[in-house]
Amino acid sequence: MGSAAPRSASVLLLLLLLLLLRAEQPRGAELTFELPDNAKQCFHEEVEQGVKFSLDYQVITGGHYDVDCYVEDPQGNTIYRETKKQYDSFTYRAEVKGVYQFCFSNEFSTFSHKTVYFDFQVGDEPPILPDMGNRVTALTQRFRGAYWKELDKMADYTQPGGTPATEGLGRLAPS
């Protein structure tokens, strides 16, 4: 009977350790949704002070493949705003704790609904390899600048039948 108590304590300690490790991992959400014409859709996420979050989005279908997007801090201050964008990426370190709101608007369109994809991540993602955050590799260099330039060029081309070359590619933004 004496061995049951230490074993229970070991299991409890292991569970607490796993919960602590899980709590420090980044969290996020990906969603694809319909945004009707003349409509706005907002999403909310609580973020701790000093924690980084990022928003990547892309219009997948509809009209000129563009939406307005903005992000507000818990005090209602706009910390990001872009109009009529096909895609973009925004990263920010929370200055205050609270609920941050990000909204997509198609209010400028009177006849065309859109399909919008977004990826919202909260927290620092651990590097794939040890010490990778301190090194610039050919792969990370590629994704930091040239990737978006190439995507801009692709957006200008159309496939046979008038379909934009970027249609149906899904999430293109690097993390």
C-alpha positions as CSV (number, residue, x, y, z in Angstrom):
1,M,0.0,0.0,0.0
2,G,2.9,2.4,0.6
3,S,3.9,2.5,-3.1
4,A,0.5,3.8,-4.3
5,A,1.0,7.3,-2.8
6,P,4.4,7.9,-4.5
7,R,3.0,6.6,-7.8
8,S,-0.1,8.8,-7.6
9,A,2.2,11.8,-6.8
10,S,4.4,11.0,-9.9
11,V,1.4,10.7,-12.2
12,L,0.0,14.0,-10.8
13,L,3.4,15.7,-11.3
14,L,3.6,14.4,-14.9
15,L,0.1,15.7,-15.7
16,L,1.0,19.1,-14.3
17,L,4.2,19.2,-16.3
18,L,2.3,18.3,-19.5
19,L,-0.3,21.0,-18.8
20,L,2.5,23.6,-18.3
21,L,4.2,22.6,-21.6
22,R,0.9,22.7,-23.4
23,A,0.0,26.2,-22.1
24,E,3.2,27.7,-23.5
25,Q,2.6,26.4,-27.0
26,P,1.2,28.7,-29.6
27,R,-2.5,28.5,-30.4
28,G,-4.4,29.6,-33.4
29,A,-7.3,29.2,-35.8
30,E,-7.7,28.8,-39.5
31,L,-11.0,29.5,-41.2
32,T,-12.5,29.9,-44.6
33,F,-15.8,31.7,-44.7
34,E,-18.2,33.5,-47.0
35,L,-18.4,37.3,-46.8
36,P,-21.6,38.6,-48.5
37,D,-21.7,41.8,-50.4
38,N,-22.2,44.9,-48.2
39,A,-21.2,42.8,-45.1
40,K,-18.5,42.8,-42.4
41,Q,-17.4,39.8,-40.3
42,C,-15.4,40.2,-37.1
43,F,-13.5,37.7,-35.0
44,H,-12.1,38.1,-31.4
45,E,-9.2,36.6,-29.5
46,E,-7.9,37.3,-26.0
47,V,-4.1,37.9,-26.0
48,E,-1.8,38.4,-23.0
49,Q,0.5,41.5,-22.9
50,G,3.8,40.9,-24.6
51,V,2.6,37.9,-26.6
52,K,3.0,38.0,-30.4
53,F,0.1,37.3,-32.8
54,S,-0.1,37.1,-36.5
55,L,-2.9,37.3,-39.1
56,D,-2.5,36.0,-42.6
57,Y,-5.4,36.2,-45.0
58,Q,-6.3,35.7,-48.7
59,V,-9.5,36.2,-50.7
60,I,-10.0,32.9,-52.5
61,T,-13.1,33.8,-54.7
62,G,-15.3,36.7,-55.6
63,G,-15.2,40.0,-57.5
64,H,-11.7,41.4,-57.7
65,Y,-10.5,39.1,-55.0
66,D,-10.2,42.0,-52.5
67,V,-11.5,42.9,-49.0
68,D,-10.8,45.5,-46.4
69,C,-9.3,44.3,-43.2
70,Y,-8.5,45.9,-39.8
71,V,-7.3,44.9,-36.4
72,E,-8.2,46.7,-33.2
73,D,-6.6,46.5,-29.7
74,P,-8.7,46.1,-26.6
75,Q,-9.0,49.8,-26.2
76,G,-10.5,50.2,-29.7
77,N,-7.3,51.6,-31.3
78,T,-6.7,50.5,-34.9
79,I,-3.3,48.8,-35.1
80,Y,-3.7,47.6,-38.7
81,R,-5.8,48.7,-41.6
82,E,-5.7,47.8,-45.3
83,T,-8.3,48.4,-48.0
84,K,-9.1,46.3,-51.1
85,K,-6.3,43.8,-50.5
86,Q,-6.2,40.3,-52.1
87,Y,-3.9,39.0,-49.4
88,D,-1.7,40.2,-46.6
89,S,0.1,39.3,-43.4
90,F,0.3,41.2,-40.1
91,T,2.3,40.4,-37.0
92,Y,2.1,42.4,-33.7
93,R,3.3,42.0,-30.1
94,A,0.4,42.9,-27.8
95,E,1.0,46.0,-25.8
96,V,-2.0,45.4,-23.5
97,K,-3.8,42.3,-22.3
98,G,-7.3,41.9,-23.6
99,V,-9.5,41.0,-26.5
100,Y,-8.2,41.9,-29.9
101,Q,-10.7,42.2,-32.8
102,F,-9.9,41.6,-36.5
103,C,-12.5,42.3,-39.1
104,F,-13.0,41.7,-42.8
105,S,-15.2,44.0,-44.8
106,N,-16.9,43.7,-48.2
107,E,-19.1,46.8,-47.5
108,F,-17.7,48.5,-50.7
109,S,-19.1,45.7,-52.9
110,T,-22.8,45.9,-53.9
111,F,-23.1,42.7,-55.9
112,S,-20.1,40.3,-55.3
113,H,-19.7,38.1,-52.3
114,K,-16.2,36.8,-51.4
115,T,-14.7,33.7,-49.9
116,V,-11.9,34.6,-47.4
117,Y,-9.3,32.4,-45.8
118,F,-7.4,33.5,-42.7
119,D,-4.9,32.0,-40.3
120,F,-4.6,33.6,-36.9
121,Q,-1.8,32.5,-34.6
122,V,-1.1,33.6,-31.0
123,G,2.3,33.0,-29.4
124,D,5.8,32.4,-30.6
125,E,6.2,29.2,-32.5
126,P,9.3,27.2,-31.5
127,P,11.9,26.8,-34.3
128,I,12.1,23.6,-36.2
129,L,15.8,23.2,-35.6
130,P,17.8,24.3,-32.5
131,D,19.2,27.8,-32.8
132,M,17.3,28.3,-36.1
133,G,15.9,31.6,-35.0
134,N,19.4,33.1,-34.9
135,R,20.4,32.0,-38.5
136,V,19.3,33.1,-41.9
137,T,19.2,30.2,-44.3
138,A,18.5,30.3,-48.1
139,L,15.0,29.0,-47.4
140,T,14.1,31.6,-44.8
141,Q,15.7,34.3,-47.0
142,R,13.5,33.2,-49.9
143,F,10.3,33.5,-47.8
144,R,11.1,36.9,-46.3
145,G,10.8,38.9,-49.5
146,A,11.0,37.3,-52.9
147,Y,8.0,35.1,-52.1
148,W,5.6,38.0,-51.9
149,K,7.1,39.7,-55.0
150,E,6.6,36.5,-57.0
151,L,3.0,36.2,-55.8
152,D,2.3,39.8,-56.9
153,K,3.6,39.0,-60.4
154,M,1.3,35.9,-60.5
155,A,-1.7,37.9,-59.6
156,D,-1.3,39.9,-62.8
157,Y,-1.5,36.9,-65.0
158,T,-4.7,35.0,-66.0
159,Q,-5.2,31.4,-67.1
160,P,-7.1,30.6,-70.3
161,G,-10.7,31.6,-69.7
162,G,-9.9,34.7,-67.7
163,T,-9.3,32.9,-64.3
164,P,-6.6,34.5,-62.2
165,A,-3.4,32.4,-61.9
166,T,-3.6,32.6,-58.1
167,E,-7.1,31.2,-57.8
168,G,-7.4,28.0,-55.8
169,L,-3.9,28.0,-54.4
170,G,-5.1,28.2,-50.8
171,R,-2.8,29.6,-48.0
172,L,0.2,31.1,-49.6
173,A,1.7,33.3,-46.9
174,P,4.7,32.0,-45.0
175,S,4.4,31.7,-41.2
